[in-house]
């Protein structure tokens, strides 16, 4: 049994992190100030700065959390489709097509961060690019396992489709181009294997 009961209050750092995650994703990182985070988390500014040296450190923590949650969703189909990377990938893109076609979809927090922070020296940019490279590497592995004629080209094509769905989902919402993501990925895989 846990040392904390279910009714025990969450630590201030956890409340800050969860609040920042929600606000940064919904409203954009630059649009959210420290005052709003501490107010909604029900903590003080000194609590925030005890847990995170700066807003930039909190942003980096948000993006690492986002990446972890992303990969949990991305890898979840492996449980239903062991040793079948094509089925795993298609299960993920089919779910993404639905999610990205809903009104209010805000895209990929990592993609949004790269756009908001174009300076390659900024921690947000660095964490987001590292995360995107991790996805690119994983797609290359999966496409190679599928026996694609040119697995690097296939992986990069799929990555372009994923990134396009993240952005078009925000632009067009329900009924937009993101709804055909699964169809397009299937066609690309079929043409490459």
C-alpha positions in Angstrom: 0.0 0.0 0.0 1.2 3.5 -0.8 2.5 5.7 2.0 0.1 8.4 0.8 -3.6 7.8 1.0 -5.8 8.6 -2.0 -7.0 11.7 -0.3 -3.6 13.1 0.5 -2.9 16.4 -1.3 -0.6 16.3 -4.3 2.8 17.9 -4.0 3.1 21.5 -5.2 5.6 20.4 -7.9 3.2 17.8 -9.2 0.3 20.3 -9.3 2.5 22.8 -11.1 3.6 20.3 -13.6 0.1 19.0 -14.3 -1.3 22.5 -14.6 1.5 23.7 -16.9 1.0 20.6 -19.0 -2.7 21.4 -19.5 -2.2 25.1 -20.0 0.8 24.9 -22.4 -1.0 22.3 -24.5 -4.3 24.2 -24.7 -3.1 27.8 -24.9 0.4 27.6 -26.2 3.6 27.8 -24.2 4.4 31.5 -24.8 0.8 32.6 -24.1 0.9 31.1 -20.6 2.6 33.1 -17.8 4.0 31.9 -14.5 1.3 33.9 -12.7 -1.5 31.9 -14.5 0.3 28.6 -13.7 0.7 29.3 -10.0 -2.8 30.7 -9.7 -4.5 27.6 -11.3 -2.2 25.2 -9.5 -3.0 26.8 -6.2 0.6 27.4 -5.3 2.9 30.3 -4.8 5.6 31.6 -7.2 8.4 30.6 -4.7 7.0 27.1 -4.9 7.3 27.1 -8.6 10.9 28.3 -8.5 11.8 25.8 -5.8 10.6 23.0 -8.1 11.8 24.5 -11.4 14.7 27.0 -11.7 12.9 28.8 -14.5 9.9 28.8 -16.8 12.3 27.3 -19.4 13.0 24.4 -17.1 9.3 23.9 -16.6 8.7 24.0 -20.4 11.4 21.4 -20.9 9.8 19.2 -18.2 6.4 19.6 -20.0 7.9 18.5 -23.3 9.6 15.5 -21.8 6.2 14.5 -20.1 4.5 15.1 -23.5 7.0 12.9 -25.3 6.5 10.1 -22.7 2.8 10.2 -23.1 3.1 10.3 -26.9 5.2 7.2 -26.9 2.8 5.4 -24.6 0.0 6.0 -27.1 2.3 5.3 -30.1 3.6 2.0 -28.7 0.2 0.8 -27.1 -0.9 -1.1 -30.2 2.2 -3.4 -29.8 0.3 -5.3 -27.1 -2.5 -6.2 -29.6 -0.2 -6.7 -32.6 3.1 -8.2 -31.3 5.7 -8.7 -34.0 3.6 -6.9 -36.6 4.9 -3.3 -37.0 2.6 -2.5 -39.9 -0.5 -3.4 -37.8 0.9 -1.4 -34.8 1.5 1.7 -36.9 -1.9 1.5 -38.6 -3.7 1.1 -35.3 -1.9 4.3 -34.1 -2.6 6.3 -37.2 -6.3 5.2 -37.2 -6.7 6.5 -33.7 -4.8 9.7 -34.5 -7.0 10.3 -37.6 -10.1 10.3 -35.3 -8.4 12.4 -32.6 -7.0 15.0 -35.0 -10.3 15.4 -36.8 -12.1 16.5 -33.6 -12.9 20.2 -33.1 -10.6 21.6 -30.4 -7.7 19.4 -31.3 -4.4 21.3 -30.6 -2.0 19.1 -32.5 1.3 17.8 -31.2 2.7 19.7 -28.3 6.2 18.9 -29.6 5.5 20.2 -33.1 3.9 23.3 -31.6 7.0 23.9 -29.4 9.4 23.8 -32.4 7.2 26.4 -34.1 6.9 28.6 -31.0 10.6 28.4 -30.3 12.6 28.4 -33.6 15.9 29.2 -31.8 17.8 26.0 -31.8 19.5 27.0 -28.5 16.3 27.2 -26.6 15.6 24.2 -24.3 12.0 23.9 -25.7 13.3 23.6 -29.2 16.1 21.1 -28.2 13.8 18.8 -26.3 11.1 18.9 -29.1 13.7 18.1 -31.8 15.2 15.3 -29.8 11.7 13.8 -29.3 10.9 14.1 -33.0 14.2 12.4 -33.9 13.3 9.6 -31.5 10.0 9.2 -33.5 11.8 9.3 -36.8 14.2 6.6 -35.6 11.3 4.4 -34.4 9.5 4.8 -37.7 12.7 3.8 -39.6 12.9 0.6 -37.4 9.3 -0.2 -38.0 9.5 0.3 -41.8 12.7 -1.8 -42.0 10.9 -4.6 -40.1 8.0 -4.4 -42.6 10.5 -5.2 -45.4 10.1 -1.9 -47.2 12.2 -1.5 -50.4 13.5 1.8 -49.1 12.6 1.9 -45.4 14.2 5.4 -44.8 12.0 6.9 -47.5 8.9 5.2 -46.3 9.5 6.2 -42.7 10.1 9.8 -43.7 6.9 9.8 -45.9 4.9 8.5 -42.9 6.5 11.1 -40.7 5.4 13.9 -43.1 1.8 12.5 -43.0 1.8 12.4 -39.2 3.1 16.0 -39.0 0.6 17.1 -41.5 -2.2 15.6 -39.5 -1.1 17.4 -36.4 -1.3 20.7 -38.1 -4.3 20.2 -40.4 -6.3 18.8 -37.5 -5.9 22.2 -35.8 -6.7 24.1 -39.0 -9.7 22.2 -40.4 -11.0 20.2 -37.4 -13.9 17.7 -38.1 -14.1 16.7 -41.7 -10.6 18.0 -42.5 -7.7 16.2 -44.2 -6.5 14.4 -41.0 -9.5 12.1 -41.4 -7.8 10.3 -44.3 -4.4 9.8 -42.5 -4.9 6.0 -42.2 -5.9 5.6 -45.9 -2.8 7.6 -47.0 -0.4 5.7 -44.7 -1.8 2.4 -46.0 -1.3 3.5 -49.6 2.2 4.6 -48.9 3.1 1.3 -47.1 1.5 -0.8 -49.9 3.4 1.1 -52.5 6.7 0.6 -50.6 6.5 -3.1 -49.6 
